[in-house]
Amino acid sequence: MKKLLLISLLAALGLAAAQVPAVPQELLDPRRRLAGDEVVFCLNEKSLTREFDERVAHEIANVLVLQAEIYPVDYSSFPLFNPEEFYFFLYIDLINNCDAFIGLNTSVPTYPDWIVPTRAYATVPYALMTGRDVDSLGELPAGTRIGSLMNTIGDTAFIAYNLSLPAERQWMRIPYGQVDVMMRHLLDGTIEAALAWEPTLRDELSRIDEPLSIVSLRPLTDVSVSMGALLLSQDDFLRALLDDAIGELISNGTMAQLL
């Protein structure tokens, strides 16, 4: 494992043919990856799963007989509908600051060709928050006003399923672009349920004192986010190592214990 990360400063040039973000060269300072006993993970310090992802990073490094260094970044300000800005800063961080960015969604259908995801180490579902005495979405009566965050996996699945039902059995979808607005409307009764990623709902629930609960999206299935790490596409060797380590953590039960 001591041969890990033998990648030259020509890494950035090797990506020239890929459609990388238009980053001014003065912002790039490729880190020299030398043989050693360390792997550096970028981690969004505002992530709702940060503590879990950081534990995973250290466990991955343990399997590889390496030390994990966490490089915290703040990605909390990105607009929901502006992936270009996200990729701009992701590229800079992967060039300048870290070997892999852990704790990101790896279930995106297509990535820019300069990015490669690891295998997923966890699958985190979307869910529903409501004050109704139900155990799942399917138990809510037709016409229930359900808030849903637009352009998310959960929202897309909800739209498709709802439209597949006869009109008299459909719920009323209320689209939202911001969690705080949706939660405010849930609390004041404008909507009767809120659909979002489960860590988002749990974070909101921890800050309010209301008789609300989080329930599943059944009968919707496979509405979840696969969590993993993203690397530069040229880093095939490192990705293979991370994939093997993640596989070991899953097979020996460590990942289940962390979850």
C-alpha positions in Angstrom: 0.0 0.0 0.0 3.0 2.3 0.3 2.9 2.7 -3.5 -0.5 4.4 -3.2 -0.9 7.8 -5.0 2.1 7.7 -7.2 0.6 10.4 -9.5 2.6 13.2 -11.0 2.0 16.9 -11.3 0.9 16.2 -14.9 -2.4 15.0 -13.6 -4.1 18.3 -14.5 -2.7 18.2 -18.0 -3.9 14.6 -18.4 -7.4 15.9 -18.0 -7.1 18.5 -20.7 -8.9 16.4 -23.2 -11.9 16.0 -20.9 -14.6 18.6 -20.6 -13.4 20.0 -17.3 -14.8 23.2 -15.8 -13.3 26.4 -17.1 -11.2 27.1 -14.0 -8.6 29.9 -14.2 -5.1 28.3 -14.0 -4.1 30.7 -11.2 -6.6 28.8 -9.0 -5.0 25.5 -9.6 -2.1 24.3 -7.6 -1.9 20.5 -8.1 -0.9 18.7 -4.9 2.1 16.4 -5.2 0.9 12.9 -4.5 3.9 11.0 -3.2 4.3 7.5 -1.9 3.2 7.5 1.7 0.8 6.2 4.3 -2.0 8.8 3.9 -5.1 9.3 1.8 -6.8 12.7 1.9 -10.6 12.9 1.8 -12.5 16.1 1.1 -15.7 16.3 3.2 -18.5 18.8 3.2 -18.5 20.1 6.7 -22.2 21.2 6.3 -23.3 17.7 5.1 -26.1 16.1 7.1 -24.2 12.8 7.0 -20.8 14.3 7.9 -20.1 12.2 11.0 -21.0 9.0 9.3 -19.0 9.8 6.2 -16.0 10.7 8.3 -16.1 7.4 10.1 -16.4 5.6 6.8 -13.3 7.4 5.5 -11.2 6.3 8.5 -12.5 2.7 8.2 -11.6 2.7 4.5 -8.1 3.9 5.3 -7.7 1.3 8.1 -8.5 -1.5 5.5 -5.8 0.0 3.2 -3.4 0.2 6.2 -3.3 4.0 5.7 -4.0 7.1 7.6 -7.1 9.2 6.6 -6.8 12.9 6.5 -10.0 14.9 6.4 -10.0 18.1 4.4 -13.2 20.0 5.4 -14.9 22.3 2.8 -18.1 24.3 2.9 -20.4 23.4 0.0 -23.6 24.7 1.7 -24.1 27.7 -0.5 -24.7 26.0 -3.8 -28.1 26.8 -5.4 -30.2 23.7 -5.8 -30.3 24.0 -9.6 -26.7 25.0 -10.4 -24.6 21.9 -10.8 -22.0 23.9 -12.8 -21.0 25.8 -9.7 -20.7 22.6 -7.8 -18.5 20.9 -10.4 -16.3 24.1 -10.6 -15.3 23.8 -7.0 -15.2 20.1 -6.9 -12.6 20.1 -9.7 -10.5 22.6 -7.8 -10.6 20.6 -4.6 -9.8 17.3 -6.4 -6.8 19.0 -8.1 -5.6 21.0 -5.2 -6.7 19.5 -1.9 -7.7 15.9 -1.8 -7.5 12.5 -3.4 -11.3 11.8 -3.2 -14.4 13.7 -2.1 -16.4 11.4 0.2 -20.0 11.6 1.2 -21.4 12.5 -2.2 -24.3 11.1 -4.2 -22.9 8.4 -6.6 -26.3 7.5 -8.1 -26.4 10.4 -10.6 -27.1 8.8 -14.0 -24.3 10.6 -15.8 -21.2 12.5 -14.5 -18.8 14.7 -16.4 -16.2 12.6 -18.1 -13.5 13.9 -15.7 -15.2 12.4 -12.7 -15.4 8.7 -11.6 -17.5 7.5 -8.6 -16.5 4.7 -6.2 -19.0 1.9 -5.4 -21.6 3.0 -2.9 -21.0 2.3 0.8 -24.5 3.2 1.9 -28.0 3.7 0.5 -30.0 6.5 2.2 -33.7 6.7 1.4 -36.1 9.5 0.8 -39.0 9.6 3.3 -42.1 11.5 4.4 -42.7 13.7 7.5 -46.3 14.0 8.6 -48.5 14.5 11.7 -50.9 11.9 10.4 -51.1 8.5 12.2 -49.8 6.5 9.3 -46.8 4.3 8.6 -46.3 5.1 5.0 -47.2 7.3 2.1 -49.6 4.7 0.8 -51.8 5.1 3.9 -52.5 8.8 3.3 -55.9 9.4 1.7 -56.3 10.8 -1.8 -56.2 14.5 -2.0 -53.7 14.9 0.8 -51.5 18.0 0.3 -47.9 16.7 0.1 -45.0 19.1 -0.2 -42.0 17.8 -2.3 -38.6 19.3 -3.0 -38.4 19.9 -6.7 -35.8 18.2 -9.0 -34.9 15.5 -6.5 -34.9 11.7 -6.9 -37.8 11.5 -4.4 -39.8 14.2 -6.2 -39.3 12.5 -9.6 -40.4 9.1 -8.3 -43.4 10.6 -6.5 -44.6 12.5 -9.6 -44.3 9.3 -11.7 -46.2 7.1 -9.2 -48.9 9.7 -8.5 -49.6 10.2 -12.2 -49.9 6.4 -12.6 -52.9 6.4 -10.2 -56.5 7.1 -11.2 -57.3 10.8 -10.8 -59.6 10.1 -7.9 -56.8 8.3 -6.0 -54.0 10.9 -6.5 -52.5 13.1 -3.8 -52.0 16.8 -4.3 -48.3 17.6 -4.9 -47.1 21.0 -3.8 -43.6 21.7 -5.2 -41.0 23.5 -3.1 -37.5 24.8 -3.9 -36.4 25.3 -0.2 -36.7 23.0 2.8 -37.3 25.8 5.3 -40.3 27.0 3.4 -41.8 23.5 3.0 -41.3 22.9 6.8 -42.9 26.2 7.7 -45.9 25.2 5.6 -46.0 21.8 7.2 -46.1 23.3 10.6 -48.8 25.9 9.7 -51.0 23.3 8.0 -50.7 24.5 4.4 -49.5 21.0 3.6 -50.1 17.8 5.5 -46.9 16.0 4.7 -43.4 16.8 3.4 -41.3 14.6 1.2 -37.5 14.9 1.3 -34.2 13.0 1.8 -34.4 11.3 5.2 -31.4 13.0 6.8 -32.9 16.3 5.9 -36.2 15.4 7.6 -34.4 14.1 10.7 -32.4 17.3 10.9 -35.5 19.4 10.7 -37.3 17.1 13.2 -34.5 17.5 15.7 -35.1 21.3 15.8 -38.9 21.4 16.3 -41.2 20.3 19.1 -44.2 19.1 17.2 -46.0 15.7 17.1 -44.5 14.8 13.7 -43.0 11.5 12.6 -41.0 10.2 9.6 -42.5 7.4 7.6 -41.6 5.4 4.5 -42.6 6.1 0.9 -44.1 2.7 0.4 -45.5 1.7 -2.1 -42.7 3.6 -3.9 -39.5 1.5 -4.0 -35.8 2.2 -4.5 -36.2 5.9 -3.8 -32.8 6.6 -2.3 -29.4 8.1 -2.7 -26.3 6.0 -3.0 -23.4 7.5 -0.9 -19.8 7.1 -2.1 -16.8 9.1 -3.1 -15.9 11.0 -6.3 -12.4 11.1 -7.8 -10.7 12.4 -10.9 -11.3 9.9 -13.8 -7.6 9.3 -14.2 -7.3 7.9 -10.7 -8.3 4.3 -11.6 -5.8 2.7 -9.3 -7.0 4.7 -6.3 -10.6 4.0 -7.2 -9.9 0.3 -7.3 -8.4 0.4 -3.9 -11.3 2.3 -2.4 -13.8 0.0 -4.1 -12.0 -3.0 -2.6 -11.9 -1.4 0.8 -15.6 -0.5 0.7 -16.5 -4.1 -0.4 -14.5 -5.4 2.6 -16.3 -3.1 5.0 -19.7 -4.2 3.7 -18.9 -7.9 3.7 -17.4 -8.0 7.2 -20.3 -6.1 8.7 -18.5 -2.9 9.6 -20.6 -0.7 7.4 -23.8 -2.1 8.9 -22.5 -1.3 12.4 -21.7 2.3 11.3 -25.2 2.7 9.8 
